[in-house]
Amino acid sequence: MKEVDLSNPEVVRYIVKRFGLRMNKKLGQNFLIRRDVVDDIADAADLTVGTPVLEIGPGIGTLTQGLAETGADVTAVELDDKLLPVLDKTLEHYDNVRIIHGDIMRIDIEETMNHQPFTVCANLPYYITTPIIMKLLEQRLPIEKIVVMVQKEVAERMTFGPGSKIYGALSVSVQYYTEPHLLFEIPPHAFMPAPEVTSAVVSMDVRKEPPVHVTEEKRFFQVVKAAFGQRRKTFANTLKSTGLGKEDVARILTEAGIDGQRRGETFSLEEFADVANAWSRIIEAGR
Ligand code: SAM
């Protein structure tokens, strides 16, 4: 039997009325109302029967339905308890969907996914997009692929390289841990209520190994954070802000073969790695 299409605007309006829902703006509740978009996102996740997939924020179950129809094994984590009775009803015919009430920033994701490799597919709540993505990446969870809908500007930040104004610490982290692709844009009227911004879908293939050799990851991210913390300063000055003395900064830059007058936003991942590794070598030599 073909189930009711949860992306149909009439159906969404009916559900909202029947359950007396108020879309909670603070929780980023903009529900998809276009079946083609739901299908395109689910397709991008490359799911097959039995693939474990984590959805963050199922809302009333619209994307969840698209994921469930691939035959994947769907675990959806929703924070808003008012949506739980809705999801119970809208997804009642899918025995491959498990709804978990919780905050994605607080739950133990690996435990929730039964310590199995999994895929992430979600229309993310925009107010915490970056913390969610960083949590997924930094915890080195056994994730194979992440397909997320985010604000277009964030999608660009995740995928653009050095030299563009939008390149920043998020770009470096995402590109260090994954191979990201900006897939397509989605206009505001694909949602109810319509957000003020255009959205975009990004697919990230999680890397088995980082694309650059880094001796100490903590130092690499310390350099990146310093470089983008004060974008207007020269790179040499941003390095000083980490507590390094002038002479050490000069030694690190010479060792790395980097011109300290450049700005951090022009640096490739390799160059950030060269600086971090030079710093590690100098410290090691001084011990
Ligand atoms: N997946 C649905 C869709 O595409 O129509 C809804 C997406 S809506 C943009 C984001 C969803 O994330 C909302 O249902 C919201 O309640 C939920 N949410 C917000 N913060 C969350 C959190 N910290 N943990 C889990 N879910 C959250």
Residues whose N, C-alpha, C, O or C-beta is under 5 A from the ligand:
A	BS01	SAM	L27 G28 Q29 N30 F31 L32 I56 G57 P58 G59 T62 L63 V77 E78 L79 D80 G102 D103 I104 M105 N123 L124 P125
